[in-house]
């Protein structure tokens, strides 16, 4: 579009433009970007389905449970160890891993020695959890006590082994 017709540089990205009746006269004609457009919400939903599954927290027999069901392709797991910065700290991610944020604050690291898909008939699934490098649990899902601590974001890191 011709910038003289559009009224601004065509390189400006705007979801909407403030109209001439906006109460804030300084905002009139300015472009704004919506923070959670439908496409953004859809992306977040897809990311959640890929990394934790459709319902990581659920109720069983009246008690909160935590179960991860990621849908990650095998090629998304690292081939080599990586050093990354997480919450302003240097963190080592081993080979054959996939790391992401859980609830915005917890580093979630999946260990997948075979680098197999986590979906389909031959999918690898969670078998072991390590919470903050201290508490090891051999299980596919975590019970109410731990689920609540996760939900309260009291762990910094959760490592999950897939087999």
Secondary structure as GFF3:
##gff-version 3
##sequence-region A 1 163
A	DSSP	alpha_helix	3	6	.	.	.	ID=ss1
A	DSSP	beta_strand	16	17	.	.	.	ID=ss2
A	DSSP	beta_strand	31	32	.	.	.	ID=ss3
A	DSSP	alpha_helix	38	51	.	.	.	ID=ss4
A	DSSP	beta_strand	57	60	.	.	.	ID=ss5
A	DSSP	beta_strand	63	67	.	.	.	ID=ss6
A	DSSP	three_ten_helix	74	76	.	.	.	ID=ss7
A	DSSP	beta_strand	82	86	.	.	.	ID=ss8
A	DSSP	beta_strand	89	93	.	.	.	ID=ss9
A	DSSP	beta_strand	97	102	.	.	.	ID=ss10
A	DSSP	beta_strand	106	111	.	.	.	ID=ss11
A	DSSP	beta_strand	126	131	.	.	.	ID=ss12
A	DSSP	beta_strand	135	138	.	.	.	ID=ss13
A	DSSP	beta_strand	141	142	.	.	.	ID=ss14
A	DSSP	alpha_helix	144	151	.	.	.	ID=ss15
A	DSSP	beta_strand	157	162	.	.	.	ID=ss16
###
